[in-house]
Amino acid sequence: MESPHSVNSPRRTLSLSKQRRTTVSFVDPDDKNSGFGLSGDHGPKPSEVYGFVGSITTVVASVIFLVWAYVPESWLQSIGISYYPSRYWALAVPSYVMVTIVLMLVFYIGLNFISTPPPTSINTVFDEFSRDPLSLDCSLEGDEKPIQPISDIGIDRINDVMFNNAT
C-alpha cells in the first residue's frame, strides 16, 4: 500500500521505463510514529547561531554607542548612568579606525608596486616559461610552431616592393 506522504515524482514522466514507479516521501516533523526524527541532526547549525548572535550583538553595540555619543550627560545621569568613557573617544575611535583602514590600503598598494618589476624591465616580457628566439626548433609543425620574432623590415626592401609593383 502506498504511504499517505508519498507523491509521484516529476521524473516519472521522463523515464524510459514506465514499469517502475518512483515516489518521493515527505515526512511530517510532527508525526511521532514515523521514526525518522531520531537521526541525531537536531537544532540549528553553529554557523547560523553565531551569525544570529553576531548580528544581535552588533545592533545592541551600535545603539549603546549612539546613546553614549549623542544623549546629553544630564539625561544619562537622570536614568542612573554615571560612569562612562569620555566623549572624546566617540569621535576619536571611528576616526582612528578609518585612518587605519586607509593607511592599510595605501600600504598594500605600495607593497604591490614594490614587488612588481618596472615597466622597462625585461622580466615583464619574459619569464621561466618563455622560449629563447635563438633556440627555436624548426621541426615543429602546425599549431606547435611558435610565432616568429618581431623584426624591422629594411627600407631598401620596402622600396623594392613598392617600385617593382608600380611598373
N, C-alpha and C positions, 0 to 999 in steps of 0.2 A: 504494500500500500504506500501511497505517496505521502510524504510529510506535509503538514499544513504550511510549513515555512519555505517550501521549495517552489521555484518558478522555472519556466522554460528559458534556456539560455538563448540570447540572440545569435550565438554561433551555430545553433542547430540548423538555422536556415542556410548557412554557408557550408555545412558539412556535406561531403560527398556520400557518406554512408548514412542513409536515412533509418537504418535499423537501430542504431544506438540512440538512446535518449539521454541528453545531457541536462542536468539540473543544477541549479545553484541554490544553496541553502542560506537563509538569513536567520541568524539566531537572535532571539529576543533577549536582551540583557536582564529583563525582569523574570524570565522563565527560569525557575529554580530546578526544574526536573530535567533540563537538557543535559547537564553535566559538563557543559563547555566553559563555564565560568571559573574553573579551578586550574587554569593553565599557569598561574604564577605571575602573570603580567598584569599587575594591578596598579592603579593610580597613574598620575601624570609622569611624564619623563622629567628627569632632573633639569634638563636644559630649559623646559617650559617653566619650571618652578623658579629657577634662577632669573629667567627673563622677567617673569611677573614681579618677583621681589625687587629686582633691579629697577624696573620702571616705577613701582610704587615709591621706592626709596628716592629716586631722582625727583619725582614730583614733590614729595614731602620736603626734601632738602631745598628745592627751589623756592617753595612757599616760605620756609623758615628764613632763607636768605633775603627774600624780598621784604618780608615783615621787618627783619632786623635792619635792612638798609633804608627803608622809606618811612616807617612809622616813627613819629616823634618820641623822644625819650619819656616825656611825661605820660604818654599813653601806655608805654611798656611798664613803667613803674606803677601805674594805677591798676594793672592786672597782675602785679606781683613779680614781674621780671625785673630784677635789679642788677644782675651781673651778666654782662655780655661784652664781647670784644669792642674795641674802638671802631668808630665809623670810618676811620681812615682805611681799614682793611676792606671795607665794602667796595671801594674803588681800586685799591692797590692790588688785591689778588687777581681780579679779572684782567687788569692791565698787565700785570706780570705774566699771566698765562698767555695772553695774546702776543706779547712781545717775544716770549719764549718760543711760541709756535712759528712766528715769522722768522726768528733767527735760526730755528732748526731747518726751515725750508731753504733759507739762504745758504746755510752750511751744507746742506745736501746737494744743492745745485752747484756750489763751488767745488765740492768733493768730486762731482761728476766731471766738471771742467778740468780739474787737476788730473784725473785718471784717464782722460781721453787724450790721444795724441793730437798735436796741432794739425790744422787742415793741410799744411805744406809738407807734412811728414809722409814718407813713403809707406809707413805702416798703415795708413788709412786706405791704401790701394791693395797692398799685398799682405798675405798672412801665411800661415804654415800650410794651407790647402791650395794656394795658387801655384801655377806652373811657371817655370822659368822659360822665357821665349826661346832661348838658345837650345833647350833640351826637348824641343817638340818632336814627337815621334811621328813621322810621316806615314807610317804603316797603318794608322787608324783610318777607318772608312766611315762614311755616312755621318750619323749624328755624333759619333765619338770624336770626330776630327775637331780640334779646337779652332777658335776664331783666330785669324791671322793678326799679328801685332800691328798696331797703328803706325803708319809711317807717312811722311810727306811725299807728294808727287812732285818731281822736279819740274822747273819752269820750262826747260827745253822739251820735255815730253809733252807738256800741255801745248806748247807752240806747234810741235809736230802734228798732234792730233787735230788742232784747230785749222791749221793751214793745209794739211793734206786732205781733209774732208771738204774744204771750201773749193778746191779745184776740181 
